[in-house]
């Protein structure tokens, strides 16, 4: 999909792994895979039947990324909710699913990187498989950089 160098620090191997994990879990319902940081994003995969050009897709996805970047700012609140001493905590944040009339947006965050997957309408169980695989890849990449 991407013919230019990435604008984030993602490696080609990681980009390929993220797309592969999403395609394996979500199949032909997968519409797009976007990797993002607080300041940049890369469109890693886009199903061919969706846009006339990569530029048109990037314009639309840029708006989506801006909405989903709020997750980085939410991290301290999610951490506080996770670690309630009274036993009322809800456990660690895993991923976010946004329901739309004709599909879904899945956001997975790990540290200061994230991935957005968009899909057609589908079975909800596949989302957990996809989010788990993506988060594992992002966590591995984060620990390699330390």
C-alpha positions as CSV (number, residue, x, y, z in Angstrom):
1,X,0.0,0.0,0.0
2,X,2.6,2.5,1.1
3,X,5.0,3.4,-1.7
4,X,6.8,6.2,0.2
5,X,9.0,5.9,3.3
6,X,6.9,5.8,6.5
7,X,6.3,9.0,8.3
8,X,6.3,7.2,11.7
9,X,9.2,5.1,12.9
10,X,7.5,1.8,12.0
11,X,9.7,-0.7,10.3
12,X,8.6,-2.5,7.1
13,X,8.7,-5.8,9.0
14,X,6.4,-4.4,11.7
15,X,4.0,-2.9,9.2
16,X,3.8,-6.3,7.4
17,X,3.3,-8.1,10.7
18,X,0.4,-5.8,11.7
19,X,-1.3,-6.1,8.4
20,X,-0.9,-9.9,8.4
21,X,-2.2,-10.2,12.0
22,X,-5.3,-8.1,11.1
23,X,-5.9,-10.0,7.8
24,X,-5.6,-13.3,9.6
25,X,-8.1,-12.4,12.3
26,X,-10.5,-10.3,10.4
27,X,-10.3,-11.7,6.9
28,X,-12.0,-10.0,3.9
29,X,-14.1,-7.7,6.2
30,X,-10.9,-5.7,6.9
31,X,-11.1,-2.3,5.3
32,X,-7.9,-0.6,6.5
33,X,-5.0,-0.7,8.9
34,X,-3.5,2.6,10.2
35,X,-0.5,2.8,12.5
36,X,-0.2,6.1,14.4
37,X,1.7,8.0,17.0
38,X,0.8,11.3,18.8
39,X,2.3,13.2,15.8
40,X,2.2,11.1,12.6
41,X,0.4,8.2,10.9
42,X,0.9,5.7,8.2
43,X,-1.8,3.9,6.1
44,X,-0.5,0.4,6.1
45,X,-3.4,-1.4,4.3
46,X,-6.4,-0.2,2.4
47,X,-8.8,-2.5,0.7
48,X,-8.8,-1.8,-3.1
49,X,-12.6,-1.2,-3.5
50,X,-12.8,1.8,-1.0
51,X,-11.1,4.9,-2.5
52,X,-10.1,6.2,-5.8
53,X,-6.6,7.2,-4.6
54,X,-4.3,6.9,-1.7
55,X,-4.5,10.7,-1.2
56,X,-8.3,10.5,-0.9
57,X,-7.9,7.7,1.7
58,X,-5.2,9.6,3.7
59,X,-7.5,12.6,3.9
60,X,-10.3,10.5,5.4
61,X,-8.0,8.5,7.6
62,X,-6.3,11.6,8.9
63,X,-9.7,12.7,10.4
64,X,-10.1,9.3,12.0
65,X,-6.6,9.3,13.5
66,X,-7.2,12.8,15.0
67,X,-10.3,11.4,16.8
68,X,-8.5,8.3,18.0
69,X,-5.4,10.1,19.3
70,X,-7.5,11.1,22.3
71,X,-6.6,7.6,23.6
72,X,-3.1,8.8,24.4
73,X,-4.5,11.5,26.7
74,X,-6.9,9.1,28.3
75,X,-4.1,6.7,29.4
76,X,-3.7,8.2,33.0
77,X,-7.4,7.9,33.6
78,X,-7.5,4.3,32.2
79,X,-4.6,3.4,34.5
80,X,-6.4,4.9,37.5
81,X,-9.6,2.9,36.8
82,X,-7.5,-0.2,36.2
83,X,-5.8,-0.1,39.6
84,X,-8.6,0.5,42.1
85,X,-7.5,-0.7,45.6
86,X,-11.0,-1.5,46.6
87,X,-11.4,-4.4,44.2
88,X,-13.7,-2.3,42.0
89,X,-11.1,-1.9,39.2
90,X,-12.2,-3.1,35.7
91,X,-8.8,-4.5,34.7
92,X,-6.3,-3.3,32.2
93,X,-7.4,-1.5,29.0
94,X,-7.3,-3.8,26.0
95,X,-8.8,-2.1,23.0
96,X,-11.7,0.2,21.9
97,X,-14.4,-0.8,19.4
98,X,-16.6,1.9,17.9
99,X,-19.8,0.7,16.3
100,X,-21.1,2.4,13.1
101,X,-24.0,1.6,10.9
102,X,-22.0,-0.2,8.3
103,X,-18.8,-1.3,10.1
104,X,-16.5,-0.9,13.1
105,X,-13.4,1.0,14.1
106,X,-11.0,-0.8,16.4
107,X,-8.3,1.1,18.2
108,X,-5.4,-0.7,20.0
109,X,-2.9,1.4,22.0
110,X,0.4,0.3,23.4
111,X,2.6,3.1,25.0
112,X,3.0,5.9,22.5
113,X,1.9,3.9,19.4
114,X,-1.4,2.7,18.2
115,X,-3.2,0.9,15.4
116,X,-6.6,1.5,14.0
117,X,-8.4,-1.2,12.1
118,X,-11.6,-0.6,10.2
119,X,-13.9,-3.4,9.1
120,X,-17.3,-4.1,7.5
121,X,-20.0,-5.4,9.9
122,X,-18.9,-8.8,11.3
123,X,-18.9,-11.2,14.2
124,X,-17.6,-9.5,17.4
125,X,-15.4,-12.3,18.6
126,X,-12.8,-11.8,15.8
127,X,-12.1,-8.3,17.2
128,X,-10.5,-9.7,20.4
129,X,-8.3,-12.0,18.3
130,X,-7.2,-9.1,16.1
131,X,-6.6,-6.7,19.0
132,X,-4.7,-9.3,21.0
133,X,-2.4,-10.1,18.1
134,X,-1.8,-6.4,17.3
135,X,-1.2,-5.5,20.9
136,X,1.3,-8.3,21.2
137,X,3.2,-7.0,18.2
138,X,3.1,-3.4,19.4
139,X,4.4,-4.5,22.9
140,X,7.2,-6.5,21.4
141,X,8.2,-3.5,19.3
142,X,8.1,-1.2,22.4
143,X,10.3,-3.6,24.4
144,X,12.8,-3.9,21.6
145,X,13.3,-0.2,21.5
146,X,14.2,0.1,25.2
